[in-house]
């Protein structure tokens, strides 16, 4: 939890706009103390449940700050990290909740945590979050087919957010069986339209994650557009429902999918005229997504004229596909065979 407290010291406070600068450190220290007290409390008591609710409220406030675009870059990253960690923590404490859907606590808190870890200039945290949350979801108690279906949808979404693209694909057949069984269960007990709409919206989001995962792995434009279109439809339907949780989840999943489409090695490099054989070789090495510093380098002409000299400076911690051995700079002469030039460039990035 030490990193959580360090992040908490770097985020703004509700009084940031009104307090004198000298008071901000004390205010942030108070937040760290609040989190420390809450985490060490007995959450099986009424007082513990109140602590959980307060921590969740604080996490949602931080989430709102990260989405308003008013924070400096470092503050936004710290706020997102704290919110993500707290929402995962609160989700674990509410694991016994009777709410069966991905739009309600605790499943929605797990998904909020994973989404906050996924959106940003670097996606490394998303894979760590996904592993932890997947483990927590594997212990989630299912008492009905509807609950089991929503839990598997949550696992598909978290796998997708964690760039574990093969997971939702491998579960797709089992997921469809669960959807059919959950639909039959709702029909047997004469459920209302609201429950059917929740099941349908959940299934559409999960299927969209599967389609975008296929597109990220294989580079299929048609499958990517299908997945994005499915998420767009869930945003429109959630808006019609007037439900904040549905709309937030649908719109953020659309944001992540659009981000993946814009950073896909298949689509970015194909648009730059890179040979398909080279793109396929990256895919065989599990390189499916470029991160923001690399995308910025491409935008500035990294893959342009191969006869020119170019200095490439990529910050530490900006891997192509999750590796951690990188150099911050290299001067190279990109001459010779064009494909050789591409290999040289990506060796410097990876």
Secondary structure as a PSIPRED ss2 file (coil, helix, strand):
# PSIPRED VFORMAT (PSIPRED V4.0)

   1 X C   1.000  0.000  0.000
   2 X H   0.000  1.000  0.000
   3 X H   0.000  1.000  0.000
   4 X H   0.000  1.000  0.000
   5 X H   0.000  1.000  0.000
   6 X H   0.000  1.000  0.000
   7 X H   0.000  1.000  0.000
   8 X H   0.000  1.000  0.000
   9 X H   0.000  1.000  0.000
  10 X C   1.000  0.000  0.000
  11 X C   1.000  0.000  0.000
  12 X C   1.000  0.000  0.000
  13 X C   1.000  0.000  0.000
  14 X C   1.000  0.000  0.000
  15 X C   1.000  0.000  0.000
  16 X C   1.000  0.000  0.000
  17 X C   1.000  0.000  0.000
  18 X C   1.000  0.000  0.000
  19 X C   1.000  0.000  0.000
  20 X C   1.000  0.000  0.000
  21 X H   0.000  1.000  0.000
  22 X H   0.000  1.000  0.000
  23 X H   0.000  1.000  0.000
  24 X H   0.000  1.000  0.000
  25 X H   0.000  1.000  0.000
  26 X H   0.000  1.000  0.000
  27 X H   0.000  1.000  0.000
  28 X H   0.000  1.000  0.000
  29 X H   0.000  1.000  0.000
  30 X H   0.000  1.000  0.000
  31 X H   0.000  1.000  0.000
  32 X H   0.000  1.000  0.000
  33 X H   0.000  1.000  0.000
  34 X H   0.000  1.000  0.000
  35 X H   0.000  1.000  0.000
  36 X H   0.000  1.000  0.000
  37 X H   0.000  1.000  0.000
  38 X H   0.000  1.000  0.000
  39 X H   0.000  1.000  0.000
  40 X H   0.000  1.000  0.000
  41 X C   1.000  0.000  0.000
  42 X C   1.000  0.000  0.000
  43 X C   1.000  0.000  0.000
  44 X C   1.000  0.000  0.000
  45 X C   1.000  0.000  0.000
  46 X H   0.000  1.000  0.000
  47 X H   0.000  1.000  0.000
  48 X H   0.000  1.000  0.000
  49 X H   0.000  1.000  0.000
  50 X H   0.000  1.000  0.000
  51 X H   0.000  1.000  0.000
  52 X H   0.000  1.000  0.000
  53 X H   0.000  1.000  0.000
  54 X H   0.000  1.000  0.000
  55 X H   0.000  1.000  0.000
  56 X H   0.000  1.000  0.000
  57 X H   0.000  1.000  0.000
  58 X H   0.000  1.000  0.000
  59 X H   0.000  1.000  0.000
  60 X H   0.000  1.000  0.000
  61 X H   0.000  1.000  0.000
  62 X H   0.000  1.000  0.000
  63 X H   0.000  1.000  0.000
  64 X H   0.000  1.000  0.000
  65 X H   0.000  1.000  0.000
  66 X H   0.000  1.000  0.000
  67 X H   0.000  1.000  0.000
  68 X H   0.000  1.000  0.000
  69 X C   1.000  0.000  0.000
  70 X C   1.000  0.000  0.000
  71 X C   1.000  0.000  0.000
  72 X C   1.000  0.000  0.000
  73 X H   0.000  1.000  0.000
  74 X H   0.000  1.000  0.000
  75 X H   0.000  1.000  0.000
  76 X H   0.000  1.000  0.000
  77 X H   0.000  1.000  0.000
  78 X H   0.000  1.000  0.000
  79 X H   0.000  1.000  0.000
  80 X H   0.000  1.000  0.000
  81 X H   0.000  1.000  0.000
  82 X H   0.000  1.000  0.000
  83 X H   0.000  1.000  0.000
  84 X H   0.000  1.000  0.000
  85 X H   0.000  1.000  0.000
  86 X H   0.000  1.000  0.000
  87 X H   0.000  1.000  0.000
  88 X H   0.000  1.000  0.000
  89 X H   0.000  1.000  0.000
  90 X H   0.000  1.000  0.000
  91 X H   0.000  1.000  0.000
  92 X H   0.000  1.000  0.000
  93 X H   0.000  1.000  0.000
  94 X C   1.000  0.000  0.000
  95 X C   1.000  0.000  0.000
  96 X C   1.000  0.000  0.000
  97 X C   1.000  0.000  0.000
  98 X C   1.000  0.000  0.000
  99 X C   1.000  0.000  0.000
 100 X C   1.000  0.000  0.000
 101 X C   1.000  0.000  0.000
 102 X C   1.000  0.000  0.000
 103 X C   1.000  0.000  0.000
 104 X C   1.000  0.000  0.000
 105 X C   1.000  0.000  0.000
 106 X C   1.000  0.000  0.000
 107 X H   0.000  1.000  0.000
 108 X H   0.000  1.000  0.000
 109 X H   0.000  1.000  0.000
 110 X H   0.000  1.000  0.000
 111 X H   0.000  1.000  0.000
 112 X H   0.000  1.000  0.000
 113 X H   0.000  1.000  0.000
 114 X H   0.000  1.000  0.000
 115 X H   0.000  1.000  0.000
 116 X H   0.000  1.000  0.000
 117 X H   0.000  1.000  0.000
 118 X H   0.000  1.000  0.000
 119 X C   1.000  0.000  0.000
 120 X C   1.000  0.000  0.000
 121 X C   1.000  0.000  0.000
 122 X C   1.000  0.000  0.000
 123 X C   1.000  0.000  0.000
 124 X H   0.000  1.000  0.000
 125 X H   0.000  1.000  0.000
 126 X H   0.000  1.000  0.000
 127 X H   0.000  1.000  0.000
 128 X H   0.000  1.000  0.000
 129 X H   0.000  1.000  0.000
 130 X H   0.000  1.000  0.000
 131 X H   0.000  1.000  0.000
 132 X H   0.000  1.000  0.000
 133 X H   0.000  1.000  0.000
 134 X H   0.000  1.000  0.000
 135 X H   0.000  1.000  0.000
 136 X H   0.000  1.000  0.000
 137 X H   0.000  1.000  0.000
 138 X H   0.000  1.000  0.000
 139 X C   1.000  0.000  0.000
 140 X C   1.000  0.000  0.000
 141 X C   1.000  0.000  0.000
 142 X C   1.000  0.000  0.000
 143 X C   1.000  0.000  0.000
 144 X C   1.000  0.000  0.000
 145 X H   0.000  1.000  0.000
 146 X H   0.000  1.000  0.000
 147 X H   0.000  1.000  0.000
 148 X H   0.000  1.000  0.000
 149 X H   0.000  1.000  0.000
 150 X H   0.000  1.000  0.000
 151 X H   0.000  1.000  0.000
 152 X H   0.000  1.000  0.000
 153 X H   0.000  1.000  0.000
 154 X H   0.000  1.000  0.000
 155 X H   0.000  1.000  0.000
 156 X H   0.000  1.000  0.000
 157 X H   0.000  1.000  0.000
 158 X H   0.000  1.000  0.000
 159 X H   0.000  1.000  0.000
 160 X H   0.000  1.000  0.000
 161 X H   0.000  1.000  0.000
 162 X C   1.000  0.000  0.000
 163 X C   1.000  0.000  0.000
 164 X C   1.000  0.000  0.000
 165 X H   0.000  1.000  0.000
 166 X H   0.000  1.000  0.000
 167 X H   0.000  1.000  0.000
 168 X H   0.000  1.000  0.000
 169 X H   0.000  1.000  0.000
 170 X H   0.000  1.000  0.000
 171 X C   1.000  0.000  0.000
 172 X H   0.000  1.000  0.000
 173 X H   0.000  1.000  0.000
 174 X H   0.000  1.000  0.000
 175 X H   0.000  1.000  0.000
 176 X H   0.000  1.000  0.000
 177 X H   0.000  1.000  0.000
 178 X H   0.000  1.000  0.000
 179 X H   0.000  1.000  0.000
 180 X H   0.000  1.000  0.000
 181 X H   0.000  1.000  0.000
 182 X H   0.000  1.000  0.000
 183 X H   0.000  1.000  0.000
 184 X H   0.000  1.000  0.000
 185 X H   0.000  1.000  0.000
 186 X H   0.000  1.000  0.000
 187 X H   0.000  1.000  0.000
 188 X H   0.000  1.000  0.000
 189 X C   1.000  0.000  0.000
 190 X C   1.000  0.000  0.000
 191 X C   1.000  0.000  0.000
 192 X C   1.000  0.000  0.000
 193 X H   0.000  1.000  0.000
 194 X H   0.000  1.000  0.000
 195 X H   0.000  1.000  0.000
 196 X H   0.000  1.000  0.000
 197 X H   0.000  1.000  0.000
 198 X H   0.000  1.000  0.000
 199 X H   0.000  1.000  0.000
 200 X H   0.000  1.000  0.000
 201 X H   0.000  1.000  0.000
 202 X H   0.000  1.000  0.000
 203 X H   0.000  1.000  0.000
 204 X H   0.000  1.000  0.000
 205 X H   0.000  1.000  0.000
 206 X H   0.000  1.000  0.000
 207 X H   0.000  1.000  0.000
 208 X H   0.000  1.000  0.000
 209 X H   0.000  1.000  0.000
 210 X H   0.000  1.000  0.000
 211 X H   0.000  1.000  0.000
 212 X H   0.000  1.000  0.000
 213 X H   0.000  1.000  0.000
 214 X H   0.000  1.000  0.000
 215 X H   0.000  1.000  0.000
 216 X H   0.000  1.000  0.000
 217 X H   0.000  1.000  0.000
 218 X H   0.000  1.000  0.000
 219 X C   1.000  0.000  0.000
 220 X C   1.000  0.000  0.000
 221 X H   0.000  1.000  0.000
 222 X H   0.000  1.000  0.000
 223 X H   0.000  1.000  0.000
 224 X H   0.000  1.000  0.000
 225 X H   0.000  1.000  0.000
 226 X H   0.000  1.000  0.000
 227 X H   0.000  1.000  0.000
 228 X H   0.000  1.000  0.000
 229 X H   0.000  1.000  0.000
 230 X H   0.000  1.000  0.000
 231 X H   0.000  1.000  0.000
 232 X H   0.000  1.000  0.000
 233 X H   0.000  1.000  0.000
 234 X H   0.000  1.000  0.000
 235 X H   0.000  1.000  0.000
 236 X H   0.000  1.000  0.000
 237 X H   0.000  1.000  0.000
 238 X H   0.000  1.000  0.000
 239 X H   0.000  1.000  0.000
 240 X H   0.000  1.000  0.000
 241 X H   0.000  1.000  0.000
 242 X C   1.000  0.000  0.000
 243 X C   1.000  0.000  0.000
 244 X H   0.000  1.000  0.000
 245 X H   0.000  1.000  0.000
 246 X H   0.000  1.000  0.000
 247 X H   0.000  1.000  0.000
 248 X H   0.000  1.000  0.000
 249 X H   0.000  1.000  0.000
 250 X H   0.000  1.000  0.000
 251 X H   0.000  1.000  0.000
 252 X H   0.000  1.000  0.000
 253 X H   0.000  1.000  0.000
 254 X H   0.000  1.000  0.000
 255 X H   0.000  1.000  0.000
 256 X H   0.000  1.000  0.000
 257 X H   0.000  1.000  0.000
 258 X H   0.000  1.000  0.000
 259 X H   0.000  1.000  0.000
 260 X H   0.000  1.000  0.000
 261 X H   0.000  1.000  0.000
 262 X H   0.000  1.000  0.000
 263 X H   0.000  1.000  0.000
 264 X E   0.000  0.000  1.000
 265 X H   0.000  1.000  0.000
 266 X H   0.000  1.000  0.000
 267 X H   0.000  1.000  0.000
 268 X H   0.000  1.000  0.000
 269 X H   0.000  1.000  0.000
 270 X H   0.000  1.000  0.000
 271 X H   0.000  1.000  0.000
 272 X C   1.000  0.000  0.000
 273 X C   1.000  0.000  0.000
 274 X C   1.000  0.000  0.000
 275 X C   1.000  0.000  0.000
 276 X H   0.000  1.000  0.000
 277 X H   0.000  1.000  0.000
 278 X H   0.000  1.000  0.000
 279 X H   0.000  1.000  0.000
 280 X H   0.000  1.000  0.000
 281 X H   0.000  1.000  0.000
 282 X H   0.000  1.000  0.000
 283 X H   0.000  1.000  0.000
 284 X H   0.000  1.000  0.000
 285 X C   1.000  0.000  0.000
 286 X C   1.000  0.000  0.000
 287 X C   1.000  0.000  0.000
 288 X C   1.000  0.000  0.000
 289 X E   0.000  0.000  1.000
 290 X C   1.000  0.000  0.000
 291 X C   1.000  0.000  0.000
 292 X H   0.000  1.000  0.000
 293 X H   0.000  1.000  0.000
 294 X H   0.000  1.000  0.000
 295 X H   0.000  1.000  0.000
 296 X H   0.000  1.000  0.000
 297 X H   0.000  1.000  0.000
 298 X H   0.000  1.000  0.000
 299 X H   0.000  1.000  0.000
 300 X C   1.000  0.000  0.000
 301 X C   1.000  0.000  0.000
 302 X C   1.000  0.000  0.000
 303 X C   1.000  0.000  0.000
 304 X C   1.000  0.000  0.000
 305 X C   1.000  0.000  0.000
 306 X C   1.000  0.000  0.000
 307 X C   1.000  0.000  0.000
 308 X C   1.000  0.000  0.000
 309 X E   0.000  0.000  1.000
 310 X E   0.000  0.000  1.000
 311 X E   0.000  0.000  1.000
 312 X E   0.000  0.000  1.000
 313 X C   1.000  0.000  0.000
 314 X C   1.000  0.000  0.000
 315 X C   1.000  0.000  0.000
 316 X C   1.000  0.000  0.000
 317 X C   1.000  0.000  0.000
 318 X C   1.000  0.000  0.000
 319 X C   1.000  0.000  0.000
 320 X C   1.000  0.000  0.000
 321 X C   1.000  0.000  0.000
 322 X C   1.000  0.000  0.000
 323 X C   1.000  0.000  0.000
 324 X C   1.000  0.000  0.000
 325 X C   1.000  0.000  0.000
 326 X C   1.000  0.000  0.000
 327 X C   1.000  0.000  0.000
 328 X C   1.000  0.000  0.000
 329 X C   1.000  0.000  0.000
 330 X E   0.000  0.000  1.000
 331 X E   0.000  0.000  1.000
 332 X E   0.000  0.000  1.000
 333 X E   0.000  0.000  1.000
 334 X C   1.000  0.000  0.000
 335 X C   1.000  0.000  0.000
 336 X C   1.000  0.000  0.000
 337 X C   1.000  0.000  0.000
 338 X H   0.000  1.000  0.000
 339 X H   0.000  1.000  0.000
 340 X H   0.000  1.000  0.000
 341 X H   0.000  1.000  0.000
 342 X H   0.000  1.000  0.000
 343 X H   0.000  1.000  0.000
 344 X H   0.000  1.000  0.000
 345 X H   0.000  1.000  0.000
 346 X H   0.000  1.000  0.000
 347 X H   0.000  1.000  0.000
 348 X H   0.000  1.000  0.000
 349 X H   0.000  1.000  0.000
 350 X C   1.000  0.000  0.000
